[in-house]
Amino acid sequence: MLNQKGSAAIMAIGVMIVLGLFAVAILPMVTNEVKFSKINSDAIEAQFAAEAGAKRAISAFNKQATDWSWLNSTQNLIKNVSNKTYVVTVNPVPVGSPSPGTYTVVSIGTVNGVSRKVAVEVTVSGGGKLNDGQGANSLIFDKAIFAGANLSLDQHANITGSIAANGTIFVDKHSTITGNKEENAGISPLPSYGSGGKFDPALYNKGAAFPWPSGGKYTLSQPLYYVSDNLTINKNTLLDVTTANGTTIIYVKGNVVIDQNVDIASGDNILLIAAGSVAISQNLNKNNSSYGNLVIVAQGNNNADKAVLIEQNTNITGGVYANGSIAIAQNADIAYSQEVINAFTLPGSGTGGVSVTWQ
């Protein structure tokens, strides 16, 4: 019996020794696995930080930014978090608004001492050229108004910027235009709304349903809205964009009617794309001293006399573009804004378009 107890004790000690040796052997492996897992996690976050820095630079090019003081200095990926950063360099360094040319963007992201780098080539073209990938190449979005057919400006219509039409242009003697006037311009029209075009419905039909007004206000909280038929915006209402950047796109597969006394909240940017026509009743943006911005892109259709009809006492800062005819009524003020155009990824926005190649 004593011999059996002694044997059991010896066996237990032996098992403990083996387990101890195994633990000693595996501990460095476990430690290294944890260490490598942490490094791998940091590397992924560092890659994300590097890409975030590069995208900030690309956004600055698209917006024709003039402040590049943040380059070549450490930027926090997350506010007040100092161990997740990126540093961006651009060669050549833009001076003010970027001139046409090719720029190399290098962004280095660092998280807990682990760094990753991304490089991007940014090409800025000149002249506000439109290129939808289907051969269309024209000067459209650098103008306050472009009509693919005829354009008429009634008395006391005031246009800040240039206008162009592929047909005739009628300007009442009491109306003013600060920029150039191009009649029978022969400019390539807007891209097709058909399959594959820049404004293909397939690109937009996953947008949110357009909301019903509440308390005299449309609250536009989504970056993209899609309307599969016609859209009427009720009179005496406010369009209030509540997205993070105050910008939204409304895509309408049919026609659009904006009833009288509608305002856009101050500082907001709206891109209205219509596969049909757009008719704006009187007093748009006339009820407040400060109002938001609007870009209209209308294909027009065979049933519409005018692709865009803007009635009297209307204020628009942004631009108006259509493949068909455009009629602007009396006392309408339309001011071109490159900044508003650049708020959207319109073909030809920026200094003429920004193409990006990730290396």
TIPA-489368 format. One line per field, with one value per residue (C-alpha): x, y, z. Coordinates in nm, 3 decimals. Layout:
! TIPA-489368
xx = X; ...
yy = Y; ...
zz = Z; ...
//
This chain:
! TIPA-489368
xx = 0.000; 0.284; 0.457; 0.138; 0.109; 0.473; 0.430; 0.125; 0.311; 0.605; 0.367; 0.190; 0.521; 0.622; 0.300; 0.347; 0.704; 0.587; 0.308; 0.550; 0.795; 0.509; 0.393; 0.747; 0.775; 0.438; 0.446; 0.676; 0.457; 0.142; 0.317; 0.437; 0.093; -0.065; 0.210; 0.178; -0.202; -0.170; 0.082; -0.148; -0.441; -0.229; -0.111; -0.470; -0.557; -0.239; -0.341; -0.681; -0.517; -0.293; -0.592; -0.784; -0.500; -0.487; -0.864; -0.843; -0.596; -0.815; -1.115; -0.909; -0.821; -1.186; -1.293; -1.015; -0.897; -0.664; -0.546; -0.274; -0.108; -0.197; 0.044; 0.376; 0.252; 0.108; -0.273; -0.483; -0.705; -0.947; -0.978; -0.779; -0.638; -0.264; -0.154; -0.345; -0.211; -0.126; 0.115; 0.046; 0.291; 0.202; 0.454; 0.451; 0.292; -0.020; -0.006; -0.359; -0.619; -0.444; -0.343; -0.394; -0.124; -0.022; 0.044; 0.185; 0.018; 0.195; 0.022; 0.181; -0.050; 0.087; -0.088; 0.102; 0.432; 0.327; 0.327; 0.179; 0.207; -0.018; 0.064; -0.186; -0.142; -0.389; -0.437; -0.617; -0.744; -0.832; -1.139; -1.427; -1.443; -1.720; -1.622; -1.874; -1.666; -1.879; -1.693; -1.888; -1.637; -1.777; -1.770; -2.088; -2.040; -1.820; -2.123; -2.420; -2.662; -2.632; -2.922; -2.894; -3.158; -3.276; -3.237; -3.450; -3.404; -3.705; -3.681; -3.471; -3.325; -2.978; -2.715; -2.383; -2.156; -2.152; -2.434; -2.437; -2.693; -2.674; -2.967; -3.058; -3.034; -3.287; -3.189; -3.430; -3.267; -3.330; -3.155; -2.787; -2.515; -2.176; -1.997; -1.983; -2.277; -2.229; -2.508; -2.520; -2.226; -2.214; -2.132; -2.175; -2.490; -2.527; -2.451; -2.729; -2.964; -2.954; -2.754; -2.394; -2.423; -2.312; -2.676; -2.786; -3.083; -2.904; -2.651; -2.919; -3.213; -3.087; -3.143; -3.390; -3.756; -3.823; -3.986; -4.325; -4.321; -4.382; -4.461; -4.393; -4.049; -3.887; -3.610; -3.348; -3.130; -2.993; -2.716; -2.922; -3.294; -3.457; -3.804; -3.921; -4.197; -4.272; -4.201; -4.391; -4.246; -4.530; -4.560; -4.467; -4.215; -3.849; -3.595; -3.368; -3.061; -2.939; -2.659; -2.315; -2.189; -2.520; -2.531; -2.784; -2.876; -3.237; -3.275; -3.616; -3.693; -3.983; -4.064; -4.017; -4.244; -4.129; -4.432; -4.424; -4.260; -4.017; -3.687; -3.362; -3.210; -2.906; -2.575; -2.735; -2.641; -2.892; -2.826; -3.157; -3.129; -3.438; -3.472; -3.770; -3.829; -3.801; -4.054; -3.993; -4.277; -4.224; -4.047; -3.795; -3.551; -3.726; -3.868; -3.541; -3.246; -3.009; -3.077; -2.921; -2.780; -2.920; -2.779; -3.034; -2.950; -3.246; -3.262; -3.603; -3.846; -4.057; -4.368; -4.210; -4.201; -3.910; -3.662; -3.632; -3.884; -3.796; -4.066; -4.031; -3.863; -3.639; -3.293; -3.054; -2.689; -2.522; -2.612; -2.885; -2.813; -3.046; -3.039; -3.351; -3.465; -3.450; -3.676; -3.592; -3.871; -3.845; -3.662; -3.488; -3.135; -2.903; -2.546; -2.284; -2.084; -1.781; -1.785; -2.138; -2.058; -1.757; -1.978; -2.096; -1.907; -2.036; -1.831; -1.623; -1.635; -1.323; -1.071; -1.192; -1.199; -0.979; -0.874; -0.713; -0.481; -0.404; -0.052
yy = 0.000; 0.239; 0.154; 0.240; 0.577; 0.654; 0.568; 0.792; 1.081; 1.036; 1.023; 1.340; 1.519; 1.401; 1.530; 1.867; 1.888; 1.809; 2.066; 2.320; 2.262; 2.286; 2.614; 2.753; 2.649; 2.787; 3.114; 3.295; 3.173; 3.307; 3.632; 3.671; 3.585; 3.857; 4.098; 4.021; 4.043; 4.391; 4.494; 4.365; 4.560; 4.875; 4.821; 4.805; 5.125; 5.290; 5.203; 5.356; 5.670; 5.699; 5.667; 5.925; 6.172; 6.109; 6.151; 6.481; 6.604; 6.478; 6.657; 6.976; 6.953; 6.897; 7.200; 7.421; 7.480; 7.771; 7.668; 7.402; 7.491; 7.149; 6.972; 6.835; 6.839; 6.569; 6.557; 6.356; 6.097; 6.135; 6.461; 6.459; 6.108; 6.155; 5.797; 5.776; 6.030; 6.102; 6.333; 6.436; 6.581; 6.713; 6.768; 7.030; 7.214; 7.405; 7.779; 7.898; 7.731; 7.443; 7.515; 7.257; 6.991; 6.664; 6.638; 6.351; 6.300; 6.086; 6.014; 5.828; 5.696; 5.598; 5.411; 5.318; 5.349; 5.132; 5.322; 5.264; 5.476; 5.542; 5.741; 5.905; 6.089; 6.375; 6.539; 6.873; 6.969; 7.322; 7.494; 7.322; 7.045; 6.792; 6.431; 6.159; 5.875; 5.855; 6.107; 6.411; 6.687; 7.035; 7.352; 7.350; 7.362; 7.671; 7.879; 8.017; 7.887; 7.638; 7.553; 7.275; 7.458; 7.820; 8.055; 8.360; 8.617; 8.835; 9.194; 9.270; 8.920; 8.946; 8.683; 8.679; 8.471; 8.353; 8.198; 7.971; 7.806; 7.577; 7.771; 8.138; 8.365; 8.640; 8.896; 9.175; 9.517; 9.561; 9.236; 9.212; 8.950; 8.998; 8.729; 8.612; 8.522; 8.231; 8.185; 7.880; 7.758; 7.405; 7.265; 6.893; 6.850; 6.698; 6.326; 6.085; 5.968; 5.625; 5.323; 5.400; 5.779; 6.011; 6.057; 5.696; 5.625; 5.308; 5.528; 5.699; 5.461; 5.339; 5.681; 5.741; 5.817; 6.190; 6.295; 6.449; 6.804; 6.851; 7.187; 7.368; 7.209; 6.928; 6.783; 6.637; 6.421; 6.188; 6.260; 6.117; 6.100; 5.916; 5.985; 5.729; 5.953; 6.327; 6.549; 6.853; 7.056; 7.226; 7.603; 7.800; 7.540; 7.528; 7.279; 7.210; 6.991; 6.831; 6.609; 6.648; 6.871; 7.042; 6.883; 6.654; 6.526; 6.486; 6.264; 6.269; 6.031; 6.248; 6.620; 6.860; 7.144; 7.374; 7.572; 7.938; 8.076; 7.788; 7.858; 7.666; 7.695; 7.922; 7.749; 7.435; 7.292; 7.100; 6.932; 6.871; 6.623; 6.569; 6.329; 6.541; 6.915; 7.158; 7.437; 7.683; 7.909; 8.263; 8.375; 8.092; 8.201; 8.538; 8.504; 8.521; 8.757; 8.459; 8.146; 7.821; 7.714; 7.515; 7.345; 7.233; 6.965; 6.888; 6.656; 6.778; 6.563; 6.571; 6.684; 6.992; 7.325; 7.422; 7.192; 7.457; 7.733; 7.978; 8.228; 8.578; 8.687; 8.383; 8.371; 8.090; 8.066; 7.772; 7.707; 7.601; 7.343; 7.171; 6.984; 7.166; 7.529; 7.750; 8.048; 8.290; 8.528; 8.887; 8.989; 8.653; 8.656; 8.367; 8.374; 8.120; 7.967; 7.747; 7.658; 7.522; 7.328; 7.179; 7.059; 6.785; 6.535; 6.688; 6.618; 6.927; 7.052; 7.199; 7.372; 7.159; 6.813; 6.611; 6.258; 6.035; 5.735; 5.531; 5.390
zz = 0.000; 0.089; -0.236; -0.428; -0.250; -0.321; -0.687; -0.713; -0.553; -0.786; -1.084; -0.971; -0.931; -1.276; -1.431; -1.259; -1.387; -1.743; -1.721; -1.581; -1.865; -2.115; -1.961; -1.972; -2.336; -2.447; -2.250; -2.496; -2.783; -2.617; -2.532; -2.890; -3.026; -2.812; -2.911; -3.283; -3.262; -3.108; -3.374; -3.647; -3.502; -3.482; -3.841; -3.966; -3.779; -3.907; -4.264; -4.197; -4.055; -4.362; -4.595; -4.391; -4.437; -4.812; -4.843; -4.656; -4.918; -5.205; -5.055; -5.029; -5.400; -5.491; -5.288; -5.427; -5.073; -5.007; -4.659; -4.676; -4.345; -4.201; -4.437; -4.304; -3.946; -3.721; -3.726; -3.482; -3.648; -3.358; -3.167; -2.842; -2.913; -2.956; -3.034; -3.365; -3.613; -3.975; -4.157; -4.517; -4.768; -5.114; -5.390; -5.526; -5.235; -5.352; -5.310; -5.249; -5.471; -5.655; -6.014; -6.290; -6.282; -6.118; -5.745; -5.542; -5.205; -4.943; -4.614; -4.322; -4.052; -3.711; -3.429; -3.112; -3.295; -3.593; -3.924; -4.269; -4.582; -4.880; -5.193; -5.427; -5.755; -5.800; -6.139; -6.151; -6.495; -6.597; -6.731; -6.558; -6.817; -6.802; -6.869; -6.800; -6.942; -7.257; -7.466; -7.348; -7.286; -7.247; -7.043; -6.838; -6.463; -6.469; -6.568; -6.377; -6.641; -6.927; -7.159; -7.416; -7.624; -7.585; -7.287; -7.202; -6.925; -6.847; -6.725; -6.420; -6.404; -6.252; -6.329; -6.145; -6.366; -6.727; -6.929; -7.234; -7.461; -7.760; -7.905; -7.892; -7.588; -7.520; -7.256; -7.166; -7.174; -6.802; -6.710; -6.617; -6.665; -6.502; -6.705; -7.065; -7.289; -7.531; -7.785; -8.016; -7.814; -7.952; -7.611; -7.547; -7.339; -6.997; -6.970; -7.048; -6.776; -6.938; -6.834; -6.746; -6.755; -6.477; -6.378; -6.430; -6.197; -6.087; -5.910; -5.705; -5.657; -5.322; -5.173; -4.891; -4.954; -4.966; -4.637; -4.579; -4.441; -4.071; -3.916; -4.241; -4.277; -4.475; -4.258; -4.494; -4.270; -4.540; -4.794; -5.082; -5.164; -5.454; -5.597; -5.854; -5.996; -5.988; -5.687; -5.560; -5.274; -5.091; -5.069; -4.757; -4.642; -4.541; -4.676; -4.380; -4.444; -4.122; -4.256; -4.099; -4.381; -4.460; -4.807; -4.975; -5.322; -5.438; -5.746; -5.916; -6.200; -6.317; -6.302; -6.010; -5.898; -5.617; -5.507; -5.402; -5.088; -5.033; -4.858; -4.813; -4.468; -4.446; -4.519; -4.667; -5.008; -5.221; -5.556; -5.736; -6.025; -6.240; -6.529; -6.629; -6.596; -6.303; -6.240; -5.955; -5.848; -5.727; -5.411; -5.370; -5.098; -5.067; -4.717; -4.521; -4.544; -4.539; -4.740; -4.859; -5.194; -5.485; -5.794; -6.056; -6.313; -6.543; -6.841; -6.950; -7.150; -7.462; -7.274; -7.117; -7.297; -7.074; -6.906; -6.634; -6.562; -6.285; -6.195; -6.056; -5.733; -5.701; -5.543; -5.635; -5.538; -5.712; -6.075; -6.322; -6.594; -6.842; -7.171; -7.286; -7.279; -6.969; -6.894; -6.611; -6.506; -6.387; -6.071; -6.044; -5.905; -5.993; -5.867; -5.970; -5.685; -5.745; -5.375; -5.399; -5.718; -5.541; -5.256; -5.492; -5.708; -6.028; -6.337; -6.391; -6.035; -5.883; -6.105; -6.391; -6.241; -6.010; -6.101; -5.841; -5.881; -5.569; -5.586
//
